[in-house]
Amino acid sequence: MRSIFRKVILASAAGVAVALAGNCAMAATRINVPFNFSVAGKMLPAGSYHLVHESSSGFVTLSSLDSNQSYTWLLTPGPSEYDRKIALKFDDRNGTHVLQSVQYGSKITPRIDQQRSIDMERESGGQ
């Protein structure tokens, strides 16, 4: 229970941003992440990031404003009641924040770090 509570607090306290999404082909939102975090096994520093939604293609791109790192994912249908919510959701794995998903309005990415999650579960004896 403590682990679930910690994840909920992490997801809501760090990296969650609410903004209005425009109706243009590309809508960009600036997000400040107050801690270092991992994406696809690579560590990214705390700082400012742009989240760009390309509505014509259904992709979302997270780009660092301080470096040339960027990651792009396909959005899928998500919770329709949050049509204006923009959020980065993180897991806490042994003190490391790992990007789990990106929500842009009523669209969400599939679990970003699923393979690494399966590998970690096997290492810890979960399977």
C-alpha positions, 0 to 999 in steps of 0.5 A: 500500500505504501508503494502505491501511495508513493507512486500516486504522490510521485505522479501528481507532485512531480511532472504533472502539468495541466494546460490548454491544448490548442486546436492547431496541428502541433501544440507544445507545452513546457513542462518542468521536471524537478528530478532526474529520471530515466527514459528507455534506460537513459538518464535525463536531468531535471529541467525544462522539457517541451511536450509537442503533440502532433494531432495530425499524426497522433504522436507526442514528442518529449524534448529537453530544452537543455540538450538535444535529447528527444523521445517520440511515442504514439498516443492511443485512446485514454481517459476521455474525462481528462480532455485538457490534462497533460501529464508525465507519470513516473514509477519509483524504482529503487530511488530512480524515477522512470517515465511510465507514460505520457498523457496528452488530453484524452490520449495516452502512450502505452507503458513506455518502459514495459520491457525494462519493467518485465526484466526488473520483475524477473530479476527480483523473483516476481516470475 
